């Protein structure tokens, strides 16, 4: 997968939506390695199967220090109780992905 200006704008727009700064991310090569490992993970595949749009955003944040904050923003109700919430298996998968992502970052540090 090559990195294009379109992808950079897409990442920036997603980060602005969620209030995170994608510009502080690791190099594109490192991000691509982390994305690849996440895509192969069974927990990621569970999320992708049921919530493809969220899985795409997770990959946009791969390699970014704001990854955990982004995932936590998905899990926490910020809409005054109007959010339905995720099924337990997806909530667990999202939490596991934060741990996996942290380990991938540590491995490359």
Protein Blocks (a to p, Z undefined) as FASTA:
>chain_A
ZZdfklmmmmmmmmmmnopafklpccfklmmmmmmmmmmpmklmmmmmmmmmlmmmmmmm
goiaklmmmmmmmmpccegopagbjafklmmmmmmmmmmmmmmmmmmZZ
